[in-house]
Amino acid sequence: MRTDIEQTLLSKIQDLTSLKATMNAWKSERKKVVFTNGVFDLLHTGHITYMAKAAELGDKLVIGLNSDSSVKRIKGPDRPVNDQNSRALLLAALFFVDAIVVFEEDTPHQLISTLLPDVLVKGADYAIENIVGGKEVIANGGEVKTIDFVDGYSSTAIIQKIKGR
C-alpha cells in the first residue's frame, strides 16, 4: 500500500494525455502554466535555482524530462547516471514542481506544441528565437523567457569530479 506522500509524488508524474487534461483544468481556473525541460540527471544548486525562478513566472510549473534513450542520444552512452523514473521522482519531490512528463524525442518540440504552455522557459544560453517550441507558444499568445544559470554547476562537471578528472 502506498503512503499519501508516495501517491502525491507519483500523481505529479503524468503521461501526455493526462497532463493535457490537467493543464486544461488549470487553465480553466485561470492558472498561468510555465514549462521547462531538461535531463536533470544529478540535481544540483543550478537546477534548483533555475526551476525555482521558472516557477515564479506563473502558478504551475511543468517539467518535460528527457527519457533515458533520449539522454543517451544527446549526452552519450554513459548517461544518464540516474534512470528516468528516479529523475522524475526527485523532481516530483520539489514543492514548486507541479507536473513532470517524460518525452522520448531528442527535443520537446512535439510536447510543447501539444501542451502550449503560457510561458516557455530555457536557460539564458539560448537565444529566444532559437528555443524549441517558442514560435508555437508565442503564436498561441504565450511568452518565451530565459533564466541565467548559476555559474559553476553542471551534471557533467559533477560526474567528471566523481571520476577524478
NORPEUR-V241432 format. One record per backbone hydrogen bond with DSSP energy under -0.5 kcal/mol. CO is the residue of the C=O (numbers start at 1). NH is the residue of the N-H. E is the energy in kcal/mol with one decimal. If there is no record, write none. Layout:
((CO | NH | E) (CO | NH | E))
This chain:
((3 | 7 | -2.4) (4 | 8 | -2.4) (5 | 9 | -2.6) (6 | 10 | -2.9) (7 | 11 | -2.1) (8 | 12 | -0.8) (9 | 12 | -1.1) (9 | 13 | -0.6) (10 | 13 | -0.9) (12 | 14 | -0.8) (12 | 100 | -2.9) (15 | 19 | -2.7) (16 | 20 | -2.5) (17 | 21 | -1.7) (18 | 22 | -2.5) (19 | 23 | -3.2) (20 | 24 | -2.2) (21 | 25 | -2.0) (22 | 26 | -2.4) (23 | 27 | -2.9) (24 | 28 | -2.0) (25 | 29 | -1.0) (26 | 29 | -0.6) (26 | 31 | -2.5) (27 | 30 | -1.7) (31 | 33 | -0.6) (32 | 34 | -0.5) (32 | 59 | -2.6) (32 | 60 | -2.1) (33 | 118 | -1.3) (33 | 119 | -2.1) (34 | 62 | -3.0) (35 | 121 | -2.7) (36 | 64 | -2.9) (38 | 66 | -2.0) (41 | 43 | -0.6) (44 | 48 | -2.3) (45 | 49 | -2.7) (46 | 50 | -2.3) (47 | 51 | -3.0) (48 | 52 | -2.5) (49 | 53 | -2.3) (50 | 54 | -2.2) (51 | 55 | -2.7) (52 | 56 | -1.4) (54 | 57 | -1.7) (55 | 58 | -1.5) (60 | 34 | -3.3) (60 | 62 | -0.5) (61 | 98 | -2.4) (61 | 99 | -1.5) (62 | 36 | -2.1) (62 | 64 | -0.5) (63 | 65 | -0.6) (63 | 101 | -2.5) (64 | 38 | -2.2) (64 | 66 | -0.5) (65 | 103 | -2.5) (67 | 71 | -2.5) (68 | 72 | -2.3) (69 | 73 | -1.8) (70 | 74 | -2.1) (71 | 75 | -3.8) (71 | 76 | -0.7) (72 | 76 | -1.5) (76 | 79 | -1.6) (83 | 87 | -2.6) (84 | 88 | -2.5) (85 | 89 | -2.1) (86 | 90 | -2.3) (87 | 91 | -2.1) (88 | 92 | -2.4) (89 | 93 | -1.3) (91 | 94 | -1.5) (94 | 97 | -1.8) (96 | 98 | -0.6) (99 | 63 | -2.7) (100 | 14 | -2.8) (101 | 65 | -3.0) (103 | 67 | -2.5) (108 | 112 | -3.2) (109 | 113 | -2.7) (110 | 114 | -1.7) (111 | 115 | -2.6) (112 | 116 | -3.1) (118 | 143 | -2.5) (119 | 35 | -2.7) (120 | 145 | -2.8) (122 | 147 | -1.8) (123 | 126 | -2.0) (127 | 130 | -2.3) (128 | 131 | -1.3) (131 | 134 | -2.3) (133 | 137 | -2.2) (134 | 138 | -2.7) (135 | 139 | -2.5) (136 | 140 | -1.2) (137 | 142 | -2.9) (138 | 141 | -2.0) (143 | 120 | -2.6) (145 | 122 | -1.7) (147 | 124 | -2.4) (149 | 151 | -0.7) (150 | 153 | -1.0) (154 | 158 | -2.1) (155 | 159 | -2.7) (156 | 160 | -2.4) (157 | 161 | -2.2) (158 | 162 | -2.4) (159 | 163 | -2.2) (160 | 165 | -3.1) (161 | 164 | -1.1))
